[in-house]
Amino acid sequence: MTQRIRGITDEEASGPTKDLFEASNILLGRTANLQRILSHSPLVARWFLPLVAAVRQPAAGALCSVRLRNLACLKTSTVNDCNY
């Protein structure tokens, strides 16, 4: 299965989208594909980044271990018959 909405690349990002990508790189160490896709709707993308940071980064409030988060990702992929 291929994605239907192409993500915005670093080279294409400008203005608030570029700022959002830079913040994502600082908070998460990278800009996730979903963040790139959501950036077509800047208001949604601005809401999504703090949520992901709070769930994934212990310094931002994440309470569960990396191992548990990875297990949740794998289980969700399995349930949804996703190869990713």
N, C-alpha and C positions, 0 to 999 in steps of 0.2 A: 504494500500500500504506500502511496506517495502522498505527501502533503499537498493540499489544494491551494493553500495561500502561501505564497513565497514570503519568507522572512526578509526584513530589511537588513542589508549588510552594513558593516561599519563605514564603508565608503559612501553609501547612500544616505546615512543618517546625518541629519542637520538639525539645528535648533534644539528644541526640547527633547527630541529623540536621541540626539547625540549626547546630551546631558544625562539622559536616562541610562544609556549604554555605559557611560563612564561611571555612574553611580553603581550600576550592576557589577561592573568589573571590580570596584572597590569593595562592595558588600559581599559579593559571592565569588569573586575571582574570575568571573567570565560572564558573558551574556548568553543566557539560555536560548534555545531555538524558540520556545514558546514566547519568551519576552520579545524576540525579534518579530514574531507574527503579530502579537498583541499590539506592537508599536504602530500598526496601521490605525489603531484607535488609541491615541495618546492618553486619554483620560483613563481608559481601562489599564493600560500599561503602567501608568503612574500608581494606580491602586495595587497592582499585582506585585510589584517589586518589594514593598515593605512586608507584604504577606509572606512571600517566599523567604525573605531574609529572616523573619521571625520564626518560621518553621524550621529552617535549615541551619541557622547560625546560633551557636550557644551564646555568643556575646549579645545577640539581639533578642534572646528570650527562649530559644529552643530548649525543651526539657528532655527530649528523648535522645537516645544514642544514635550515632551515625548508622550503626548496624541495624537498629530497629527501623530507621527511615528507609534504608536500602531494602530491607525485607518487605516493607509496606509497598514500595515501588514494584518489586518483583511480583508480589502477590496480586497487586492491581493489574499488572500487565498480563499475568496468567489468566485471571478471571475474565479479562476483556479479550482474550485470545490474541494478544499483541506479541509480535516477535521482538519488539524493542525491549 
